[in-house]
Amino acid sequence: MPTAYPRRSAWFLILITFIAFISLGLPDGLLDIANPRIRDTFDIETDVFSLIFVTGLSGYFLSSFFAGQLVTRLGIGLLLSASCFGTALALIGNALSPAWGWFVIVGLLGGAGAGAIDSGLNTYVATQHGPRLMFWLHASFGLGVTSGTWLMSLVVNSGKTWRLGYAIVGALQIGLALCFLITRTRWNQPHLEANQPPSQPIRTPILTTLRIPVVWLGITLFFLYTGVEITAGRWSSSLFMEGRNIKAEAAGLWVSAYWGLFTFGRIAAGFVGRRLKPLTFIRLAMVGAMIAALVLAWNPFASSGGLALGAMGFAFAPIFPMLVSLTPQRVGSAHAANTIGFQISAAAIGGAALPGLTGILAKAMSIEAMPVVLLIVNTTILLLHEIILRSPHLNENQSASRLGVTAAHGDR
C-alpha cells in the first residue's frame, strides 16, 4: 500500500510548484516588452497583433476546461510535464517563427500548455495543501511576469533580437518539464501533514459535475472576479489621465501601486490568513474591495482615486487563491478537479470580456463609467459569494453515489 511521501520530498514538490507558476508568468512579461519589436519584425499593425491573444485565450480555455479529466487520466505530474513541453515548443516556435502566421498558430499551443499548468497546479495545491501555499503560489505568478520583463529588457537592450528571450525561456521550460516527468509518481500521494490514507483517484464525467448548481455559481464568480481585477489595472491609467487630469507619471505610479500592493497582499495573506477563519478572511476582502470601488467612483478629494485603487489591489489579493482553496469543500473532492478547471476557464474569459465591455461603455458614455462598473461588479461578487455559501454543498457520499461518479479503475 502506498504511503505518504517524506517531508523533504513534499517540500521539493512545493518548490517545483512555485517555479512552475513563476514560469507561467514569464511569457506575459516577455510579450509586454517584445510587443513593438515583434510588430516591427513581421510588419503588422496593432489590430492584427491582437490575433495572438485570441489563439492564446482559445488554447487556454480548452485545456483548462478539460483539465479535470486530464488530471484523472494522466495524473497531475504527467499532465504538468506534457504541458511544460507544450509551452516550451510554443516558445521555441515563437523564437523561430519565419512569418506572423506561424507565430499566431504556436500561440494556440502555448495557451493550451499554460491553461493546463494553471489548472493542474491549482488542483494540486487546493487538494493537497491549504490556503497559505495557495496565496504564495499566486504571488509567484507576479514574480514571473516581472522576471519576464526584466529578461526581455536585458536581451533587447544588449542589442540582441527578441527571439533570444523566447528561446531562453523555452529552454527553461524543457528543464521544468523534465522535473515534472521525473517526479510524476509523487504528485498524487498524500503529504505527511495530510495524515490521511491514500485513495484511488476519482474520474468524474464533465456533464455530471456541470449538473451541480453550485458549480455554475462558482464559474460565474470566477468570471466576474478576474474580470474586475484586470479591468481595474487596465483602465485606471486612462481614468486618471483622461477623466481626472492626473499627470501620466502620477497615474503610472498609482497603477504600479495597485499591482505592487496586490502582490504584497498575496504574500502577506500567507502569514495573516492562518489567524482568521477562511470565510471571515474572504468576506473582509470582498467588503474591502467594494468599499474601495465606492471611494474610487465617489472621488471625494484629489488623491482619493489613487489611494482607493491601491486599497482595492490589496483587498483583491486573497480572493482568487482563497476561492480556489475552498472549491473542494464546496463541491466535494470528486468534483474538485473538474470544477477548478471550469473556474480557471471562466477566469480567462472574464479577464478578456469585462475589460472589453468596460472599454465599450467608456467610449459610449465616459471613462468615469469604469469605476461604476467596478462598484457594481464588486457588489455582485459579494452577494453571489453569500448565495454560494447558502447553497447545498456536496459531501463525499453524495459525490460518489447520488451523482454516479466512478473510480478511475471502474466502469466508464
MIZAZA-29707 format. One record per residue (C-alpha): x, y, z; residue in one letter. Coordinates in steps of 0.2 Angstrom, whole numbers, plus 5000, padded with zeros to 4 digits. Each point is the difference from the previous one (the first is absolute). Example, Ala and Ser with C-alpha at 12.3 -4.5 7.8 and 13.67 -1.06 7.14 Angstrom:
+------+------+------+------+
:   px :   py :   pz : doro :
+------+------+------+------+
: 5062 : 4978 : 5039 :    A :
: 5006 : 5017 : 4997 :    S :
+------+------+------+------+
% end
This chain:
+------+------+------+------+
:   px :   py :   pz : doro :
+------+------+------+------+
: 5000 : 5000 : 5000 :    M :
: 5007 : 5017 : 4996 :    P :
: 5005 : 5011 : 5014 :    T :
: 5002 : 5019 : 5002 :    A :
: 5016 : 5006 : 4993 :    Y :
: 5014 : 5008 : 5011 :    P :
: 4999 : 5018 : 5005 :    R :
: 5016 : 5004 : 4990 :    R :
: 4992 : 4993 : 4984 :    S :
: 4984 : 5010 : 5004 :    A :
: 5010 : 5016 : 5001 :    W :
: 5009 : 4996 : 4984 :    F :
: 4983 : 4999 : 4991 :    L :
: 4994 : 5016 : 5008 :    I :
: 5016 : 5008 : 4993 :    L :
: 4997 : 4994 : 4983 :    I :
: 4982 : 5006 : 5001 :    T :
: 5006 : 5018 : 5004 :    F :
: 5013 : 4999 : 4986 :    I :
: 4986 : 4994 : 4988 :    A :
: 4989 : 5014 : 5004 :    F :
: 5014 : 5013 : 4998 :    I :
: 5003 : 4992 : 4983 :    S :
: 4981 : 5002 : 4996 :    L :
: 5002 : 5019 : 5002 :    G :
: 5017 : 5001 : 4990 :    L :
: 4992 : 5000 : 4982 :    P :
: 4988 : 5015 : 5005 :    D :
: 5015 : 5010 : 5006 :    G :
: 5010 : 4996 : 4984 :    L :
: 4985 : 5005 : 4989 :    L :
: 4998 : 5017 : 5009 :    D :
: 5017 : 5005 : 4995 :    I :
: 5002 : 4991 : 4983 :    A :
: 4983 : 5006 : 4994 :    N :
: 5006 : 5015 : 4989 :    P :
: 5015 : 4991 : 4994 :    R :
: 4990 : 4985 : 4995 :    I :
: 4988 : 5011 : 4990 :    R :
: 5015 : 5008 : 4992 :    D :
: 5007 : 4983 : 4995 :    T :
: 4985 : 4994 : 4992 :    F :
: 4994 : 5017 : 4994 :    D :
: 4982 : 4999 : 5007 :    I :
: 4989 : 5013 : 5009 :    E :
: 4993 : 4999 : 5017 :    T :
: 4983 : 4992 : 4995 :    D :
: 5008 : 4986 : 4991 :    V :
: 5012 : 4997 : 5015 :    F :
: 4984 : 4997 : 5011 :    S :
: 4998 : 4983 : 4991 :    L :
: 5013 : 4993 : 5012 :    I :
: 4989 : 5004 : 5014 :    F :
: 4985 : 4991 : 4992 :    V :
: 5010 : 4984 : 4996 :    T :
: 5008 : 5000 : 5017 :    G :
: 4984 : 5003 : 5009 :    L :
: 4992 : 4986 : 4990 :    S :
: 5013 : 4987 : 5004 :    G :
: 5000 : 5005 : 5018 :    Y :
: 4981 : 4999 : 5001 :    F :
: 5000 : 4982 : 4992 :    L :
: 5014 : 4993 : 5011 :    S :
: 4994 : 5007 : 5016 :    S :
: 4982 : 4995 : 4997 :    F :
: 5005 : 4981 : 4997 :    F :
: 5014 : 5001 : 5013 :    A :
: 4990 : 4990 : 5013 :    G :
: 4998 : 4985 : 4988 :    Q :
: 5018 : 5001 : 4995 :    L :
: 5005 : 5000 : 5019 :    V :
: 4991 : 4984 : 5003 :    T :
: 5006 : 4992 : 4985 :    R :
: 5018 : 5005 : 5000 :    L :
: 5003 : 5005 : 5017 :    G :
: 5006 : 5018 : 5005 :    I :
: 5018 : 4996 : 4998 :    G :
: 4999 : 4994 : 4982 :    L :
: 4988 : 5013 : 4995 :    L :
: 5011 : 5014 : 5006 :    L :
: 5015 : 4992 : 4991 :    S :
: 4991 : 4999 : 4984 :    A :
: 4993 : 5018 : 5002 :    S :
: 5018 : 5006 : 5003 :    C :
: 5006 : 4992 : 4985 :    F :
: 4986 : 5007 : 4990 :    G :
: 5004 : 5018 : 5006 :    T :
: 5018 : 4997 : 4997 :    A :
: 4996 : 4995 : 4982 :    L :
: 4989 : 5015 : 4998 :    A :
: 5014 : 5012 : 5007 :    L :
: 5013 : 4993 : 4989 :    I :
: 4988 : 5001 : 4985 :    G :
: 4998 : 5018 : 5004 :    N :
: 5018 : 5002 : 5000 :    A :
: 5002 : 4992 : 4983 :    L :
: 4984 : 5006 : 4992 :    S :
: 5004 : 5005 : 4981 :    P :
: 4983 : 5009 : 4998 :    A :
: 4986 : 5007 : 5011 :    W :
: 4988 : 4986 : 4996 :    G :
: 5012 : 4988 : 5008 :    W :
: 5002 : 5011 : 5015 :    F :
: 4981 : 5000 : 5002 :    V :
: 4997 : 4981 : 4998 :    I :
: 5013 : 4995 : 5013 :    V :
: 4991 : 5013 : 5012 :    G :
: 4986 : 4987 : 5000 :    L :
: 5012 : 4987 : 5007 :    L :
: 5007 : 5012 : 5013 :    G :
: 4983 : 5005 : 5006 :    G :
: 4995 : 4981 : 5002 :    A :
: 5016 : 4996 : 5010 :    G :
: 4998 : 5015 : 5011 :    A :
: 4981 : 4996 : 5003 :    G :
: 5005 : 4982 : 5005 :    A :
: 5014 : 5006 : 5011 :    I :
: 4989 : 5012 : 5009 :    D :
: 4986 : 4988 : 5003 :    S :
: 5011 : 4986 : 5005 :    G :
: 5010 : 5010 : 5013 :    L :
: 4985 : 5008 : 5007 :    N :
: 4992 : 4982 : 5002 :    T :
: 5015 : 4993 : 5008 :    Y :
: 5002 : 5014 : 5013 :    V :
: 4981 : 5001 : 5003 :    A :
: 4999 : 4981 : 5004 :    T :
: 5017 : 4997 : 5008 :    Q :
: 5004 : 5016 : 5009 :    H :
: 4991 : 5015 : 5008 :    G :
: 4996 : 5018 : 4996 :    P :
: 5017 : 5006 : 5006 :    R :
: 5010 : 4991 : 4986 :    L :
: 4986 : 5006 : 4988 :    M :
: 5003 : 5018 : 5004 :    F :
: 5019 : 4998 : 4997 :    W :
: 4997 : 4990 : 4984 :    L :
: 4990 : 5014 : 4992 :    H :
: 5012 : 5013 : 5007 :    A :
: 5014 : 4991 : 4990 :    S :
: 4991 : 5003 : 4984 :    F :
: 5003 : 5019 : 5002 :    G :
: 5018 : 4996 : 5003 :    L :
: 5000 : 4991 : 4983 :    G :
: 4993 : 5014 : 4991 :    V :
: 5013 : 5012 : 5007 :    T :
: 5014 : 4988 : 4996 :    S :
: 4994 : 4998 : 4983 :    G :
: 5000 : 5019 : 4997 :    T :
: 5017 : 5001 : 5008 :    W :
: 5007 : 4986 : 4989 :    L :
: 4993 : 5007 : 4983 :    M :
: 5006 : 5018 : 5005 :    S :
: 5017 : 4993 : 5003 :    L :
: 5000 : 4991 : 4983 :    V :
: 4994 : 5014 : 4989 :    V :
: 5010 : 5013 : 5009 :    N :
: 5016 : 4990 : 4997 :    S :
: 4997 : 5001 : 4981 :    G :
: 4994 : 4982 : 4999 :    K :
: 4984 : 4995 : 4991 :    T :
: 4984 : 4997 : 5010 :    W :
: 5000 : 4982 : 4993 :    R :
: 5014 : 4996 : 5012 :    L :
: 4989 : 5004 : 5015 :    G :
: 4987 : 4988 : 4994 :    Y :
: 5013 : 4987 : 4997 :    A :
: 5007 : 5002 : 5018 :    I :
: 4984 : 4998 : 5008 :    V :
: 4995 : 4985 : 4989 :    G :
: 5016 : 4991 : 5005 :    A :
: 4996 : 5003 : 5019 :    L :
: 4983 : 4993 : 4997 :    Q :
: 5008 : 4984 : 4993 :    I :
: 5009 : 4998 : 5016 :    G :
: 4985 : 5003 : 5010 :    L :
: 4990 : 4987 : 4990 :    A :
: 5014 : 4987 : 5004 :    L :
: 4998 : 5004 : 5018 :    C :
: 4982 : 4996 : 4999 :    F :
: 5003 : 4984 : 4990 :    L :
: 5012 : 4994 : 5013 :    I :
: 4989 : 5003 : 5015 :    T :
: 4984 : 4995 : 4991 :    R :
: 4996 : 4986 : 5012 :    T :
: 5001 : 5011 : 5015 :    R :
: 4987 : 5013 : 4996 :    W :
: 4984 : 4990 : 5005 :    N :
: 5007 : 4993 : 5016 :    Q :
: 4994 : 5008 : 5016 :    P :
: 5013 : 5011 : 5009 :    H :
: 5005 : 4997 : 5018 :    L :
: 4990 : 5014 : 5007 :    E :
: 4984 : 4993 : 4992 :    A :
: 5000 : 4985 : 5013 :    N :
: 4988 : 4991 : 4989 :    Q :
: 5000 : 4983 : 4990 :    P :
: 5003 : 5001 : 4982 :    P :
: 4984 : 4998 : 4989 :    S :
: 4997 : 4995 : 4982 :    Q :
: 4999 : 5014 : 4988 :    P :
: 4982 : 5004 : 4996 :    I :
: 4995 : 5002 : 4981 :    R :
: 4984 : 5011 : 4999 :    T :
: 4992 : 5004 : 4984 :    P :
: 4999 : 5018 : 4995 :    I :
: 4981 : 5000 : 4997 :    L :
: 4998 : 4992 : 5018 :    T :
: 5009 : 5015 : 5008 :    T :
: 4991 : 5013 : 4989 :    L :
: 4983 : 4994 : 5007 :    R :
: 5005 : 5007 : 5017 :    I :
: 4993 : 5017 : 5002 :    P :
: 5013 : 5006 : 5012 :    V :
: 5013 : 4996 : 4986 :    V :
: 4992 : 5013 : 4988 :    W :
: 4999 : 5013 : 5014 :    L :
: 5019 : 4997 : 5003 :    G :
: 5003 : 5002 : 4981 :    I :
: 4991 : 5017 : 5000 :    T :
: 5009 : 5006 : 5015 :    L :
: 5017 : 4996 : 4992 :    F :
: 4995 : 5009 : 4984 :    F :
: 4995 : 5015 : 5009 :    L :
: 5014 : 5001 : 5012 :    Y :
: 5014 : 4998 : 4987 :    T :
: 4991 : 5012 : 4989 :    G :
: 4999 : 5014 : 5013 :    V :
: 5019 : 4997 : 5006 :    E :
: 5006 : 5002 : 4982 :    I :
: 4988 : 5015 : 4996 :    T :
: 5007 : 5009 : 5015 :    A :
: 5018 : 4999 : 4995 :    G :
: 4997 : 5002 : 4981 :    R :
: 4988 : 5016 : 5000 :    W :
: 5006 : 5009 : 5016 :    S :
: 5014 : 5010 : 4991 :    S :
: 4987 : 5006 : 4987 :    S :
: 4988 : 5005 : 5014 :    L :
: 5013 : 5010 : 5009 :    F :
: 5008 : 5008 : 4985 :    M :
: 4984 : 5003 : 4989 :    E :
: 4986 : 5001 : 5012 :    G :
: 5009 : 5009 : 5015 :    R :
: 5015 : 5009 : 4992 :    N :
: 5013 : 4991 : 5010 :    I :
: 5017 : 5001 : 4992 :    K :
: 5007 : 4984 : 4992 :    A :
: 5014 : 4998 : 5012 :    E :
: 4988 : 5000 : 5015 :    A :
: 4987 : 4989 : 4991 :    A :
: 5014 : 4987 : 4996 :    G :
: 5005 : 5001 : 5018 :    L :
: 4983 : 4996 : 5007 :    W :
: 4998 : 4986 : 4988 :    V :
: 5016 : 4993 : 5005 :    S :
: 4995 : 5001 : 5018 :    A :
: 4984 : 4990 : 4996 :    Y :
: 5010 : 4985 : 4993 :    W :
: 5014 : 5002 : 5013 :    G :
: 4987 : 5000 : 5015 :    L :
: 4991 : 4986 : 4991 :    F :
: 5016 : 4989 : 5000 :    T :
: 5005 : 5006 : 5018 :    F :
: 4982 : 4995 : 5006 :    G :
: 5002 : 4983 : 4993 :    R :
: 5016 : 4997 : 5009 :    I :
: 4994 : 5008 : 5016 :    A :
: 4984 : 4989 : 4999 :    A :
: 5010 : 4985 : 5002 :    G :
: 5005 : 5005 : 5018 :    F :
: 4984 : 5010 : 5005 :    V :
: 4988 : 4987 : 4993 :    G :
: 5004 : 4987 : 5013 :    R :
: 4994 : 5012 : 5014 :    R :
: 4982 : 5002 : 4992 :    L :
: 4987 : 4988 : 4995 :    K :
: 5000 : 4998 : 4981 :    P :
: 4982 : 5006 : 4998 :    L :
: 5003 : 5015 : 5011 :    T :
: 5016 : 5004 : 4990 :    F :
: 4992 : 4999 : 4983 :    I :
: 4985 : 5010 : 5006 :    R :
: 5011 : 5014 : 5007 :    L :
: 5009 : 5000 : 4983 :    A :
: 4985 : 5002 : 4990 :    M :
: 4992 : 5013 : 5011 :    V :
: 5017 : 5010 : 4999 :    G :
: 5000 : 4999 : 4981 :    A :
: 4982 : 5006 : 4999 :    M :
: 5004 : 5015 : 5011 :    I :
: 5015 : 5004 : 4990 :    A :
: 4990 : 5000 : 4984 :    A :
: 4988 : 5011 : 5008 :    L :
: 5013 : 5013 : 5005 :    V :
: 5008 : 4999 : 4983 :    L :
: 4983 : 5004 : 4992 :    A :
: 4996 : 5014 : 5013 :    W :
: 5017 : 5008 : 4999 :    N :
: 4998 : 5012 : 5014 :    P :
: 5017 : 5008 : 4999 :    F :
: 5015 : 5001 : 4988 :    A :
: 5010 : 4985 : 5005 :    S :
: 4985 : 4989 : 5006 :    S :
: 4999 : 4990 : 4983 :    G :
: 5018 : 4995 : 5001 :    G :
: 4999 : 4995 : 5019 :    L :
: 4984 : 4990 : 4996 :    A :
: 5008 : 4991 : 4985 :    L :
: 5014 : 4995 : 5011 :    G :
: 4988 : 4994 : 5014 :    A :
: 4990 : 4990 : 4987 :    M :
: 5016 : 4991 : 4994 :    G :
: 5004 : 4995 : 5018 :    F :
: 4982 : 4994 : 5003 :    A :
: 5000 : 4990 : 4984 :    F :
: 5016 : 4991 : 5005 :    A :
: 4992 : 4985 : 5010 :    P :
: 4984 : 4998 : 4991 :    I :
: 5005 : 4989 : 4985 :    F :
: 5012 : 4988 : 5009 :    P :
: 4987 : 4999 : 5014 :    M :
: 4986 : 4996 : 4988 :    L :
: 5010 : 4986 : 4992 :    V :
: 5005 : 4993 : 5017 :    S :
: 4982 : 4999 : 5006 :    L :
: 4994 : 4991 : 4984 :    T :
: 5002 : 4982 : 5006 :    P :
: 4990 : 5005 : 5015 :    Q :
: 4986 : 5007 : 4990 :    R :
: 4998 : 4986 : 4987 :    V :
: 5009 : 4985 : 5008 :    G :
: 5017 : 4993 : 4995 :    S :
: 4992 : 4989 : 4986 :    A :
: 4995 : 5016 : 4991 :    H :
: 5015 : 5011 : 5005 :    A :
: 5011 : 4997 : 4985 :    A :
: 4986 : 5003 : 4987 :    N :
: 4994 : 5015 : 5009 :    T :
: 5017 : 5009 : 5002 :    I :
: 5003 : 4997 : 4982 :    G :
: 4983 : 5008 : 4996 :    F :
: 5003 : 5015 : 5011 :    Q :
: 5017 : 5003 : 4993 :    I :
: 4992 : 5000 : 4982 :    S :
: 4987 : 5012 : 5006 :    A :
: 5014 : 5011 : 5008 :    A :
: 5009 : 5001 : 4983 :    A :
: 4984 : 5005 : 4991 :    I :
: 4995 : 5013 : 5013 :    G :
: 5018 : 5007 : 5000 :    G :
: 4997 : 5004 : 4981 :    A :
: 4981 : 5004 : 5000 :    A :
: 4997 : 5012 : 5014 :    L :
: 5015 : 5012 : 4996 :    P :
: 4993 : 4999 : 4982 :    G :
: 4983 : 5004 : 5005 :    L :
: 5006 : 5014 : 5011 :    T :
: 5009 : 5008 : 4986 :    G :
: 4984 : 5000 : 4989 :    I :
: 4991 : 5008 : 5014 :    L :
: 5014 : 5013 : 5003 :    A :
: 4999 : 5005 : 4981 :    K :
: 4981 : 5001 : 5000 :    A :
: 4998 : 5009 : 5016 :    M :
: 5017 : 5006 : 5009 :    S :
: 5015 : 4993 : 5008 :    I :
: 4991 : 5003 : 5017 :    E :
: 4989 : 4985 : 4996 :    A :
: 5015 : 4989 : 5004 :    M :
: 4999 : 5003 : 5019 :    P :
: 4982 : 4997 : 5000 :    V :
: 5002 : 4983 : 4991 :    V :
: 5013 : 4996 : 5014 :    L :
: 4987 : 5004 : 5014 :    L :
: 4986 : 4991 : 4992 :    I :
: 5010 : 4984 : 4996 :    V :
: 5009 : 5000 : 5017 :    N :
: 4983 : 5001 : 5009 :    T :
: 4993 : 4986 : 4989 :    T :
: 5015 : 4989 : 5005 :    I :
: 4997 : 5003 : 5018 :    L :
: 4981 : 4995 : 4998 :    L :
: 5004 : 4985 : 4989 :    L :
: 5013 : 4994 : 5012 :    H :
: 4986 : 5001 : 5014 :    E :
: 4988 : 4990 : 4989 :    I :
: 5013 : 4987 : 4997 :    I :
: 5003 : 4998 : 5019 :    L :
: 4981 : 4997 : 5002 :    R :
: 4999 : 4988 : 4986 :    S :
: 5000 : 4981 : 5004 :    P :
: 5017 : 4993 : 4999 :    H :
: 5005 : 4982 : 4995 :    L :
: 5008 : 4988 : 5012 :    N :
: 5011 : 4985 : 4995 :    E :
: 4985 : 4988 : 5000 :    N :
: 4989 : 5011 : 4990 :    Q :
: 5015 : 5002 : 4988 :    S :
: 5003 : 4982 : 4998 :    A :
: 4983 : 4993 : 5000 :    S :
: 4985 : 5012 : 4996 :    R :
: 5010 : 5007 : 4985 :    L :
: 5006 : 4984 : 4994 :    G :
: 5019 : 5003 : 5001 :    V :
: 5011 : 4985 : 4996 :    T :
: 5018 : 4996 : 5006 :    A :
: 5014 : 5002 : 4988 :    A :
: 5001 : 4981 : 4999 :    H :
: 4982 : 4996 : 4998 :    G :
: 4987 : 5001 : 4987 :    D :
: 5000 : 5016 : 4988 :    R :
+------+------+------+------+
% end
